[in-house]
């Protein structure tokens, strides 16, 4: 898939250039397993800070609606 011309074209790479191959599955796996618990916490914290900063005044309460239902997709 990393050499597929349509995928390359879809992300702005030249479809027939061998030097423009996309990342392979092993690359994604290494990136996926490279994050530590601390990294995930820092990213989550950044999302929360950004969300709160999007308001003119910080909200007094934030309700988190957690949906635990299973989705086969």
mmCIF file of the N, C-alpha and C atoms, coordinates in Angstrom:
data_MODEL
# 
_entry.id   MODEL 
# 
loop_
_atom_site.group_PDB 
_atom_site.id 
_atom_site.type_symbol 
_atom_site.label_atom_id 
_atom_site.label_alt_id 
_atom_site.label_comp_id 
_atom_site.label_asym_id 
_atom_site.label_entity_id 
_atom_site.label_seq_id 
_atom_site.pdbx_PDB_ins_code 
_atom_site.Cartn_x 
_atom_site.Cartn_y 
_atom_site.Cartn_z 
_atom_site.occupancy 
_atom_site.B_iso_or_equiv 
_atom_site.pdbx_formal_charge 
_atom_site.auth_seq_id 
_atom_site.auth_comp_id 
_atom_site.auth_asym_id 
_atom_site.auth_atom_id 
_atom_site.pdbx_PDB_model_num 
ATOM 1   N N  . UNK A 1 1  ? 0.813   -1.189 0.000  1.00 0.00 ? 1  UNK A N  1 
ATOM 2   C CA . UNK A 1 1  ? 0.000   0.000  0.000  1.00 0.00 ? 1  UNK A CA 1 
ATOM 3   C C  . UNK A 1 1  ? 0.860   1.258  0.000  1.00 0.00 ? 1  UNK A C  1 
ATOM 4   N N  . UNK A 1 2  ? 2.048   1.176  0.565  1.00 0.00 ? 2  UNK A N  1 
ATOM 5   C CA . UNK A 1 2  ? 2.864   2.392  0.638  1.00 0.00 ? 2  UNK A CA 1 
ATOM 6   C C  . UNK A 1 2  ? 3.317   2.867  -0.736 1.00 0.00 ? 2  UNK A C  1 
ATOM 7   N N  . UNK A 1 3  ? 3.246   1.966  -1.732 1.00 0.00 ? 3  UNK A N  1 
ATOM 8   C CA . UNK A 1 3  ? 3.640   2.355  -3.099 1.00 0.00 ? 3  UNK A CA 1 
ATOM 9   C C  . UNK A 1 3  ? 2.436   2.628  -3.998 1.00 0.00 ? 3  UNK A C  1 
ATOM 10  N N  . UNK A 1 4  ? 1.244   2.518  -3.464 1.00 0.00 ? 4  UNK A N  1 
ATOM 11  C CA . UNK A 1 4  ? 0.022   2.686  -4.244 1.00 0.00 ? 4  UNK A CA 1 
ATOM 12  C C  . UNK A 1 4  ? -0.079  4.123  -4.750 1.00 0.00 ? 4  UNK A C  1 
ATOM 13  N N  . UNK A 1 5  ? -0.155  4.302  -6.074 1.00 0.00 ? 5  UNK A N  1 
ATOM 14  C CA . UNK A 1 5  ? -0.194  5.652  -6.649 1.00 0.00 ? 5  UNK A CA 1 
ATOM 15  C C  . UNK A 1 5  ? -1.385  6.491  -6.165 1.00 0.00 ? 5  UNK A C  1 
ATOM 16  N N  . UNK A 1 6  ? -2.550  5.857  -5.963 1.00 0.00 ? 6  UNK A N  1 
ATOM 17  C CA . UNK A 1 6  ? -3.715  6.636  -5.522 1.00 0.00 ? 6  UNK A CA 1 
ATOM 18  C C  . UNK A 1 6  ? -3.548  7.128  -4.087 1.00 0.00 ? 6  UNK A C  1 
ATOM 19  N N  . UNK A 1 7  ? -2.992  6.307  -3.213 1.00 0.00 ? 7  UNK A N  1 
ATOM 20  C CA . UNK A 1 7  ? -2.740  6.765  -1.851 1.00 0.00 ? 7  UNK A CA 1 
ATOM 21  C C  . UNK A 1 7  ? -1.721  7.905  -1.853 1.00 0.00 ? 7  UNK A C  1 
ATOM 22  N N  . UNK A 1 8  ? -0.682  7.760  -2.662 1.00 0.00 ? 8  UNK A N  1 
ATOM 23  C CA . UNK A 1 8  ? 0.336   8.826  -2.747 1.00 0.00 ? 8  UNK A CA 1 
ATOM 24  C C  . UNK A 1 8  ? -0.288  10.129 -3.228 1.00 0.00 ? 8  UNK A C  1 
ATOM 25  N N  . UNK A 1 9  ? -1.099  10.008 -4.268 1.00 0.00 ? 9  UNK A N  1 
ATOM 26  C CA . UNK A 1 9  ? -1.746  11.191 -4.827 1.00 0.00 ? 9  UNK A CA 1 
ATOM 27  C C  . UNK A 1 9  ? -2.678  11.839 -3.800 1.00 0.00 ? 9  UNK A C  1 
ATOM 28  N N  . UNK A 1 10 ? -3.361  11.006 -3.038 1.00 0.00 ? 10 UNK A N  1 
ATOM 29  C CA . UNK A 1 10 ? -4.301  11.504 -2.037 1.00 0.00 ? 10 UNK A CA 1 
ATOM 30  C C  . UNK A 1 10 ? -3.651  12.330 -0.939 1.00 0.00 ? 10 UNK A C  1 
ATOM 31  N N  . UNK A 1 11 ? -2.367  12.089 -0.671 1.00 0.00 ? 11 UNK A N  1 
ATOM 32  C CA . UNK A 1 11 ? -1.678  12.863 0.363  1.00 0.00 ? 11 UNK A CA 1 
ATOM 33  C C  . UNK A 1 11 ? -0.681  13.858 -0.223 1.00 0.00 ? 11 UNK A C  1 
ATOM 34  N N  . UNK A 1 12 ? -0.787  14.093 -1.529 1.00 0.00 ? 12 UNK A N  1 
ATOM 35  C CA . UNK A 1 12 ? 0.019   15.137 -2.141 1.00 0.00 ? 12 UNK A CA 1 
ATOM 36  C C  . UNK A 1 12 ? 1.403   14.704 -2.603 1.00 0.00 ? 12 UNK A C  1 
ATOM 37  N N  . UNK A 1 13 ? 1.653   13.398 -2.651 1.00 0.00 ? 13 UNK A N  1 
ATOM 38  C CA . UNK A 1 13 ? 2.939   12.921 -3.166 1.00 0.00 ? 13 UNK A CA 1 
ATOM 39  C C  . UNK A 1 13 ? 2.828   12.662 -4.653 1.00 0.00 ? 13 UNK A C  1 
ATOM 40  N N  . UNK A 1 14 ? 3.951   12.676 -5.354 1.00 0.00 ? 14 UNK A N  1 
ATOM 41  C CA . UNK A 1 14 ? 3.940   12.340 -6.771 1.00 0.00 ? 14 UNK A CA 1 
ATOM 42  C C  . UNK A 1 14 ? 3.704   10.833 -6.886 1.00 0.00 ? 14 UNK A C  1 
ATOM 43  N N  . UNK A 1 15 ? 2.653   10.407 -7.600 1.00 0.00 ? 15 UNK A N  1 
ATOM 44  C CA . UNK A 1 15 ? 2.236   9.013  -7.574 1.00 0.00 ? 15 UNK A CA 1 
ATOM 45  C C  . UNK A 1 15 ? 3.231   8.006  -8.150 1.00 0.00 ? 15 UNK A C  1 
ATOM 46  N N  . UNK A 1 16 ? 4.075   8.405  -9.082 1.00 0.00 ? 16 UNK A N  1 
ATOM 47  C CA . UNK A 1 16 ? 4.962   7.435  -9.720 1.00 0.00 ? 16 UNK A CA 1 
ATOM 48  C C  . UNK A 1 16 ? 6.414   7.554  -9.286 1.00 0.00 ? 16 UNK A C  1 
ATOM 49  N N  . UNK A 1 17 ? 6.695   8.414  -8.333 1.00 0.00 ? 17 UNK A N  1 
ATOM 50  C CA . UNK A 1 17 ? 8.067   8.586  -7.838 1.00 0.00 ? 17 UNK A CA 1 
ATOM 51  C C  . UNK A 1 17 ? 8.366   7.566  -6.744 1.00 0.00 ? 17 UNK A C  1 
ATOM 52  N N  . UNK A 1 18 ? 9.386   6.719  -6.929 1.00 0.00 ? 18 UNK A N  1 
ATOM 53  C CA . UNK A 1 18 ? 9.707   5.746  -5.889 1.00 0.00 ? 18 UNK A CA 1 
ATOM 54  C C  . UNK A 1 18 ? 10.181  6.400  -4.592 1.00 0.00 ? 18 UNK A C  1 
ATOM 55  N N  . UNK A 1 19 ? 10.756  7.591  -4.671 1.00 0.00 ? 19 UNK A N  1 
ATOM 56  C CA . UNK A 1 19 ? 11.223  8.285  -3.464 1.00 0.00 ? 19 UNK A CA 1 
ATOM 57  C C  . UNK A 1 19 ? 10.069  8.870  -2.649 1.00 0.00 ? 19 UNK A C  1 
ATOM 58  N N  . UNK A 1 20 ? 8.859   8.824  -3.198 1.00 0.00 ? 20 UNK A N  1 
ATOM 59  C CA . UNK A 1 20 ? 7.707   9.406  -2.527 1.00 0.00 ? 20 UNK A CA 1 
ATOM 60  C C  . UNK A 1 20 ? 6.844   8.335  -1.854 1.00 0.00 ? 20 UNK A C  1 
ATOM 61  N N  . UNK A 1 21 ? 7.406   7.150  -1.599 1.00 0.00 ? 21 UNK A N  1 
ATOM 62  C CA . UNK A 1 21 ? 6.641   6.093  -0.944 1.00 0.00 ? 21 UNK A CA 1 
ATOM 63  C C  . UNK A 1 21 ? 6.163   6.561  0.422  1.00 0.00 ? 21 UNK A C  1 
ATOM 64  N N  . UNK A 1 22 ? 5.032   6.045  0.839  1.00 0.00 ? 22 UNK A N  1 
ATOM 65  C CA . UNK A 1 22 ? 4.450   6.393  2.124  1.00 0.00 ? 22 UNK A CA 1 
ATOM 66  C C  . UNK A 1 22 ? 5.038   5.520  3.224  1.00 0.00 ? 22 UNK A C  1 
ATOM 67  N N  . UNK A 1 23 ? 4.708   5.812  4.454  1.00 0.00 ? 23 UNK A N  1 
ATOM 68  C CA . UNK A 1 23 ? 5.201   5.017  5.576  1.00 0.00 ? 23 UNK A CA 1 
ATOM 69  C C  . UNK A 1 23 ? 4.610   3.613  5.516  1.00 0.00 ? 23 UNK A C  1 
ATOM 70  N N  . UNK A 1 24 ? 5.381   2.648  5.944  1.00 0.00 ? 24 UNK A N  1 
ATOM 71  C CA . UNK A 1 24 ? 4.923   1.265  5.947  1.00 0.00 ? 24 UNK A CA 1 
ATOM 72  C C  . UNK A 1 24 ? 4.261   0.931  7.282  1.00 0.00 ? 24 UNK A C  1 
ATOM 73  N N  . UNK A 1 25 ? 3.616   -0.220 7.356  1.00 0.00 ? 25 UNK A N  1 
ATOM 74  C CA . UNK A 1 25 ? 2.969   -0.651 8.604  1.00 0.00 ? 25 UNK A CA 1 
ATOM 75  C C  . UNK A 1 25 ? 3.966   -0.740 9.764  1.00 0.00 ? 25 UNK A C  1 
ATOM 76  N N  . UNK A 1 26 ? 5.202   -1.268 9.561  1.00 0.00 ? 26 UNK A N  1 
ATOM 77  C CA . UNK A 1 26 ? 6.145   -1.300 10.669 1.00 0.00 ? 26 UNK A CA 1 
ATOM 78  C C  . UNK A 1 26 ? 6.477   0.092  11.209 1.00 0.00 ? 26 UNK A C  1 
ATOM 79  N N  . UNK A 1 27 ? 6.514   1.091  10.350 1.00 0.00 ? 27 UNK A N  1 
ATOM 80  C CA . UNK A 1 27 ? 6.776   2.461  10.810 1.00 0.00 ? 27 UNK A CA 1 
ATOM 81  C C  . UNK A 1 27 ? 5.665   2.912  11.740 1.00 0.00 ? 27 UNK A C  1 
ATOM 82  N N  . UNK A 1 28 ? 4.421   2.659  11.341 1.00 0.00 ? 28 UNK A N  1 
ATOM 83  C CA . UNK A 1 28 ? 3.293   3.044  12.188 1.00 0.00 ? 28 UNK A CA 1 
ATOM 84  C C  . UNK A 1 28 ? 3.322   2.289  13.501 1.00 0.00 ? 28 UNK A C  1 
ATOM 85  N N  . UNK A 1 29 ? 3.672   1.016  13.470 1.00 0.00 ? 29 UNK A N  1 
ATOM 86  C CA . UNK A 1 29 ? 3.726   0.227  14.703 1.00 0.00 ? 29 UNK A CA 1 
ATOM 87  C C  . UNK A 1 29 ? 4.789   0.773  15.650 1.00 0.00 ? 29 UNK A C  1 
ATOM 88  N N  . UNK A 1 30 ? 5.937   1.141  15.113 1.00 0.00 ? 30 UNK A N  1 
ATOM 89  C CA . UNK A 1 30 ? 6.986   1.700  15.973 1.00 0.00 ? 30 UNK A CA 1 
ATOM 90  C C  . UNK A 1 30 ? 6.531   3.003  16.602 1.00 0.00 ? 30 UNK A C  1 
ATOM 91  N N  . UNK A 1 31 ? 5.850   3.827  15.833 1.00 0.00 ? 31 UNK A N  1 
ATOM 92  C CA . UNK A 1 31 ? 5.356   5.094  16.380 1.00 0.00 ? 31 UNK A CA 1 
ATOM 93  C C  . UNK A 1 31 ? 4.277   4.848  17.428 1.00 0.00 ? 31 UNK A C  1 
ATOM 94  N N  . UNK A 1 32 ? 3.420   3.885  17.162 1.00 0.00 ? 32 UNK A N  1 
ATOM 95  C CA . UNK A 1 32 ? 2.327   3.592  18.086 1.00 0.00 ? 32 UNK A CA 1 
ATOM 96  C C  . UNK A 1 32 ? 2.854   3.112  19.432 1.00 0.00 ? 32 UNK A C  1 
ATOM 97  N N  . UNK A 1 33 ? 3.896   2.310  19.412 1.00 0.00 ? 33 UNK A N  1 
ATOM 98  C CA . UNK A 1 33 ? 4.424   1.738  20.642 1.00 0.00 ? 33 UNK A CA 1 
ATOM 99  C C  . UNK A 1 33 ? 5.517   2.601  21.275 1.00 0.00 ? 33 UNK A C  1 
ATOM 100 N N  . UNK A 1 34 ? 5.833   3.725  20.665 1.00 0.00 ? 34 UNK A N  1 
ATOM 101 C CA . UNK A 1 34 ? 6.890   4.583  21.190 1.00 0.00 ? 34 UNK A CA 1 
ATOM 102 C C  . UNK A 1 34 ? 6.386   5.523  22.285 1.00 0.00 ? 34 UNK A C  1 
ATOM 103 N N  . UNK A 1 35 ? 5.075   5.760  22.309 1.00 0.00 ? 35 UNK A N  1 
ATOM 104 C CA . UNK A 1 35 ? 4.516   6.701  23.288 1.00 0.00 ? 35 UNK A CA 1 
ATOM 105 C C  . UNK A 1 35 ? 4.481   6.075  24.676 1.00 0.00 ? 35 UNK A C  1 
ATOM 106 N N  . UNK A 1 36 ? 4.923   6.831  25.663 1.00 0.00 ? 36 UNK A N  1 
ATOM 107 C CA . UNK A 1 36 ? 4.881   6.367  27.046 1.00 0.00 ? 36 UNK A CA 1 
ATOM 108 C C  . UNK A 1 36 ? 3.602   6.883  27.707 1.00 0.00 ? 36 UNK A C  1 
ATOM 109 N N  . UNK A 1 37 ? 3.333   6.408  28.897 1.00 0.00 ? 37 UNK A N  1 
ATOM 110 C CA . UNK A 1 37 ? 2.174   6.878  29.660 1.00 0.00 ? 37 UNK A CA 1 
ATOM 111 C C  . UNK A 1 37 ? 2.290   8.380  29.910 1.00 0.00 ? 37 UNK A C  1 
ATOM 112 N N  . UNK A 1 38 ? 3.487   8.836  30.172 1.00 0.00 ? 38 UNK A N  1 
ATOM 113 C CA . UNK A 1 38 ? 3.708   10.267 30.403 1.00 0.00 ? 38 UNK A CA 1 
ATOM 114 C C  . UNK A 1 38 ? 3.395   11.076 29.140 1.00 0.00 ? 38 UNK A C  1 
ATOM 115 N N  . UNK A 1 39 ? 3.794   10.553 27.968 1.00 0.00 ? 39 UNK A N  1 
ATOM 116 C CA . UNK A 1 39 ? 3.500   11.230 26.698 1.00 0.00 ? 39 UNK A CA 1 
ATOM 117 C C  . UNK A 1 39 ? 1.991   11.364 26.491 1.00 0.00 ? 39 UNK A C  1 
ATOM 118 N N  . UNK A 1 40 ? 1.259   10.271 26.740 1.00 0.00 ? 40 UNK A N  1 
ATOM 119 C CA . UNK A 1 40 ? -0.199  10.280 26.566 1.00 0.00 ? 40 UNK A CA 1 
ATOM 120 C C  . UNK A 1 40 ? -0.838  11.280 27.531 1.00 0.00 ? 40 UNK A C  1 
ATOM 121 N N  . UNK A 1 41 ? -0.360  11.320 28.770 1.00 0.00 ? 41 UNK A N  1 
ATOM 122 C CA . UNK A 1 41 ? -0.878  12.275 29.749 1.00 0.00 ? 41 UNK A CA 1 
ATOM 123 C C  . UNK A 1 41 ? -0.641  13.714 29.272 1.00 0.00 ? 41 UNK A C  1 
ATOM 124 N N  . UNK A 1 42 ? 0.553   13.991 28.788 1.00 0.00 ? 42 UNK A N  1 
ATOM 125 C CA . UNK A 1 42 ? 0.881   15.354 28.329 1.00 0.00 ? 42 UNK A CA 1 
ATOM 126 C C  . UNK A 1 42 ? 0.012   15.769 27.151 1.00 0.00 ? 42 UNK A C  1 
ATOM 127 N N  . UNK A 1 43 ? -0.246  14.842 26.238 1.00 0.00 ? 43 UNK A N  1 
ATOM 128 C CA . UNK A 1 43 ? -1.106  15.151 25.084 1.00 0.00 ? 43 UNK A CA 1 
ATOM 129 C C  . UNK A 1 43 ? -2.534  15.412 25.557 1.00 0.00 ? 43 UNK A C  1 
ATOM 130 N N  . UNK A 1 44 ? -3.020  14.562 26.466 1.00 0.00 ? 44 UNK A N  1 
ATOM 131 C CA . UNK A 1 44 ? -4.376  14.746 26.992 1.00 0.00 ? 44 UNK A CA 1 
ATOM 132 C C  . UNK A 1 44 ? -4.488  16.096 27.700 1.00 0.00 ? 44 UNK A C  1 
ATOM 133 N N  . UNK A 1 45 ? -3.482  16.431 28.464 1.00 0.00 ? 45 UNK A N  1 
ATOM 134 C CA . UNK A 1 45 ? -3.468  17.711 29.188 1.00 0.00 ? 45 UNK A CA 1 
ATOM 135 C C  . UNK A 1 45 ? -3.502  18.885 28.205 1.00 0.00 ? 45 UNK A C  1 
ATOM 136 N N  . UNK A 1 46 ? -2.746  18.770 27.117 1.00 0.00 ? 46 UNK A N  1 
ATOM 137 C CA . UNK A 1 46 ? -2.739  19.827 26.099 1.00 0.00 ? 46 UNK A CA 1 
ATOM 138 C C  . UNK A 1 46 ? -4.108  19.987 25.458 1.00 0.00 ? 46 UNK A C  1 
ATOM 139 N N  . UNK A 1 47 ? -4.804  18.857 25.188 1.00 0.00 ? 47 UNK A N  1 
ATOM 140 C CA . UNK A 1 47 ? -6.156  18.939 24.621 1.00 0.00 ? 47 UNK A CA 1 
ATOM 141 C C  . UNK A 1 47 ? -7.111  19.638 25.581 1.00 0.00 ? 47 UNK A C  1 
ATOM 142 N N  . UNK A 1 48 ? -7.038  19.310 26.859 1.00 0.00 ? 48 UNK A N  1 
ATOM 143 C CA . UNK A 1 48 ? -7.913  19.932 27.855 1.00 0.00 ? 48 UNK A CA 1 
ATOM 144 C C  . UNK A 1 48 ? -7.607  21.425 27.949 1.00 0.00 ? 48 UNK A C  1 
ATOM 145 N N  . UNK A 1 49 ? -6.333  21.769 28.021 1.00 0.00 ? 49 UNK A N  1 
ATOM 146 C CA . UNK A 1 49 ? -5.954  23.189 28.107 1.00 0.00 ? 49 UNK A CA 1 
ATOM 147 C C  . UNK A 1 49 ? -6.440  23.963 26.890 1.00 0.00 ? 49 UNK A C  1 
ATOM 148 N N  . UNK A 1 50 ? -6.316  23.358 25.715 1.00 0.00 ? 50 UNK A N  1 
ATOM 149 C CA . UNK A 1 50 ? -6.754  24.014 24.485 1.00 0.00 ? 50 UNK A CA 1 
ATOM 150 C C  . UNK A 1 50 ? -8.280  24.176 24.476 1.00 0.00 ? 50 UNK A C  1 
ATOM 151 N N  . UNK A 1 51 ? -8.980  23.150 24.948 1.00 0.00 ? 51 UNK A N  1 
ATOM 152 C CA . UNK A 1 51 ? -10.445 23.210 25.014 1.00 0.00 ? 51 UNK A CA 1 
ATOM 153 C C  . UNK A 1 51 ? -10.887 24.342 25.933 1.00 0.00 ? 51 UNK A C  1 
ATOM 154 N N  . UNK A 1 52 ? -10.309 24.414 27.108 1.00 0.00 ? 52 UNK A N  1 
ATOM 155 C CA . UNK A 1 52 ? -10.679 25.458 28.073 1.00 0.00 ? 52 UNK A CA 1 
ATOM 156 C C  . UNK A 1 52 ? -10.326 26.844 27.526 1.00 0.00 ? 52 UNK A C  1 
ATOM 157 N N  . UNK A 1 53 ? -9.207  26.962 26.859 1.00 0.00 ? 53 UNK A N  1 
ATOM 158 C CA . UNK A 1 53 ? -8.794  28.252 26.303 1.00 0.00 ? 53 UNK A CA 1 
ATOM 159 C C  . UNK A 1 53 ? -9.705  28.719 25.166 1.00 0.00 ? 53 UNK A C  1 
ATOM 160 N N  . UNK A 1 54 ? -10.516 27.808 24.611 1.00 0.00 ? 54 UNK A N  1 
ATOM 161 C CA . UNK A 1 54 ? -11.405 28.200 23.505 1.00 0.00 ? 54 UNK A CA 1 
ATOM 162 C C  . UNK A 1 54 ? -12.605 29.013 23.990 1.00 0.00 ? 54 UNK A C  1 
ATOM 163 N N  . UNK A 1 55 ? -12.810 29.078 25.309 1.00 0.00 ? 55 UNK A N  1 
ATOM 164 C CA . UNK A 1 55 ? -13.894 29.857 25.891 1.00 0.00 ? 55 UNK A CA 1 
ATOM 165 C C  . UNK A 1 55 ? -13.387 31.242 26.297 1.00 0.00 ? 55 UNK A C  1 
ATOM 166 N N  . UNK A 1 56 ? -14.285 32.214 26.241 1.00 0.00 ? 56 UNK A N  1 
ATOM 167 C CA . UNK A 1 56 ? -13.921 33.565 26.688 1.00 0.00 ? 56 UNK A CA 1 
ATOM 168 C C  . UNK A 1 56 ? -13.591 33.553 28.179 1.00 0.00 ? 56 UNK A C  1 
ATOM 169 N N  . UNK A 1 57 ? -14.378 32.801 28.941 1.00 0.00 ? 57 UNK A N  1 
ATOM 170 C CA . UNK A 1 57 ? -14.116 32.593 30.379 1.00 0.00 ? 57 UNK A CA 1 
ATOM 171 C C  . UNK A 1 57 ? -14.141 31.083 30.613 1.00 0.00 ? 57 UNK A C  1 
ATOM 172 N N  . UNK A 1 58 ? -13.232 30.572 31.398 1.00 0.00 ? 58 UNK A N  1 
ATOM 173 C CA . UNK A 1 58 ? -13.205 29.118 31.621 1.00 0.00 ? 58 UNK A CA 1 
ATOM 174 C C  . UNK A 1 58 ? -14.530 28.620 32.202 1.00 0.00 ? 58 UNK A C  1 
ATOM 175 N N  . UNK A 1 59 ? -15.047 27.504 31.692 1.00 0.00 ? 59 UNK A N  1 
ATOM 176 C CA . UNK A 1 59 ? -16.307 26.978 32.238 1.00 0.00 ? 59 UNK A CA 1 
ATOM 177 C C  . UNK A 1 59 ? -16.118 26.521 33.683 1.00 0.00 ? 59 UNK A C  1 
ATOM 178 N N  . UNK A 1 60 ? -17.170 26.679 34.500 1.00 0.00 ? 60 UNK A N  1 
ATOM 179 C CA . UNK A 1 60 ? -17.087 26.249 35.898 1.00 0.00 ? 60 UNK A CA 1 
ATOM 180 C C  . UNK A 1 60 ? -17.124 24.734 36.006 1.00 0.00 ? 60 UNK A C  1 
ATOM 181 N N  . UNK A 1 61 ? -17.839 24.090 35.084 1.00 0.00 ? 61 UNK A N  1 
ATOM 182 C CA . UNK A 1 61 ? -17.991 22.629 35.107 1.00 0.00 ? 61 UNK A CA 1 
ATOM 183 C C  . UNK A 1 61 ? -17.848 22.104 33.689 1.00 0.00 ? 61 UNK A C  1 
ATOM 184 N N  . UNK A 1 62 ? -17.212 20.949 33.554 1.00 0.00 ? 62 UNK A N  1 
ATOM 185 C CA . UNK A 1 62 ? -17.138 20.251 32.267 1.00 0.00 ? 62 UNK A CA 1 
ATOM 186 C C  . UNK A 1 62 ? -17.695 18.857 32.506 1.00 0.00 ? 62 UNK A C  1 
ATOM 187 N N  . UNK A 1 63 ? -18.777 18.506 31.807 1.00 0.00 ? 63 UNK A N  1 
ATOM 188 C CA . UNK A 1 63 ? -19.357 17.170 31.911 1.00 0.00 ? 63 UNK A CA 1 
ATOM 189 C C  . UNK A 1 63 ? -18.762 16.288 30.825 1.00 0.00 ? 63 UNK A C  1 
ATOM 190 N N  . UNK A 1 64 ? -18.247 15.154 31.221 1.00 0.00 ? 64 UNK A N  1 
ATOM 191 C CA . UNK A 1 64 ? -17.728 14.176 30.274 1.00 0.00 ? 64 UNK A CA 1 
ATOM 192 C C  . UNK A 1 64 ? -18.767 13.081 30.091 1.00 0.00 ? 64 UNK A C  1 
ATOM 193 N N  . UNK A 1 65 ? -19.253 12.927 28.882 1.00 0.00 ? 65 UNK A N  1 
ATOM 194 C CA . UNK A 1 65 ? -20.246 11.899 28.575 1.00 0.00 ? 65 UNK A CA 1 
ATOM 195 C C  . UNK A 1 65 ? -19.508 10.715 27.956 1.00 0.00 ? 65 UNK A C  1 
ATOM 196 N N  . UNK A 1 66 ? -19.283 9.690  28.753 1.00 0.00 ? 66 UNK A N  1 
ATOM 197 C CA . UNK A 1 66 ? -18.523 8.524  28.304 1.00 0.00 ? 66 UNK A CA 1 
ATOM 198 C C  . UNK A 1 66 ? -19.480 7.460  27.778 1.00 0.00 ? 66 UNK A C  1 
ATOM 199 N N  . UNK A 1 67 ? -19.315 7.076  26.540 1.00 0.00 ? 67 UNK A N  1 
ATOM 200 C CA . UNK A 1 67 ? -20.162 6.056  25.924 1.00 0.00 ? 67 UNK A CA 1 
ATOM 201 C C  . UNK A 1 67 ? -19.388 4.746  25.933 1.00 0.00 ? 67 UNK A C  1 
ATOM 202 N N  . UNK A 1 68 ? -19.827 3.780  26.688 1.00 0.00 ? 68 UNK A N  1 
ATOM 203 C CA . UNK A 1 68 ? -19.122 2.514  26.821 1.00 0.00 ? 68 UNK A CA 1 
ATOM 204 C C  . UNK A 1 68 ? -19.634 1.448  25.860 1.00 0.00 ? 68 UNK A C  1 
ATOM 205 N N  . UNK A 1 69 ? -20.574 1.816  24.974 1.00 0.00 ? 69 UNK A N  1 
ATOM 206 C CA . UNK A 1 69 ? -21.151 0.809  24.086 1.00 0.00 ? 69 UNK A CA 1 
ATOM 207 C C  . UNK A 1 69 ? -20.105 0.319  23.086 1.00 0.00 ? 69 UNK A C  1 
ATOM 208 N N  . UNK A 1 70 ? -20.251 -0.920 22.707 1.00 0.00 ? 70 UNK A N  1 
ATOM 209 C CA . UNK A 1 70 ? -19.340 -1.537 21.746 1.00 0.00 ? 70 UNK A CA 1 
ATOM 210 C C  . UNK A 1 70 ? -19.792 -1.234 20.326 1.00 0.00 ? 70 UNK A C  1 
ATOM 211 N N  . UNK A 1 71 ? -18.835 -1.004 19.457 1.00 0.00 ? 71 UNK A N  1 
ATOM 212 C CA . UNK A 1 71 ? -19.102 -0.795 18.052 1.00 0.00 ? 71 UNK A CA 1 
ATOM 213 C C  . UNK A 1 71 ? -18.180 -1.697 17.261 1.00 0.00 ? 71 UNK A C  1 
ATOM 214 N N  . UNK A 1 72 ? -18.729 -2.621 16.531 1.00 0.00 ? 72 UNK A N  1 
ATOM 215 C CA . UNK A 1 72 ? -17.916 -3.607 15.816 1.00 0.00 ? 72 UNK A CA 1 
ATOM 216 C C  . UNK A 1 72 ? -16.999 -2.989 14.775 1.00 0.00 ? 72 UNK A C  1 
ATOM 217 N N  . UNK A 1 73 ? -17.309 -1.784 14.314 1.00 0.00 ? 73 UNK A N  1 
ATOM 218 C CA . UNK A 1 73 ? -16.444 -1.178 13.307 1.00 0.00 ? 73 UNK A CA 1 
ATOM 219 C C  . UNK A 1 73 ? -15.229 -0.606 13.973 1.00 0.00 ? 73 UNK A C  1 
# 
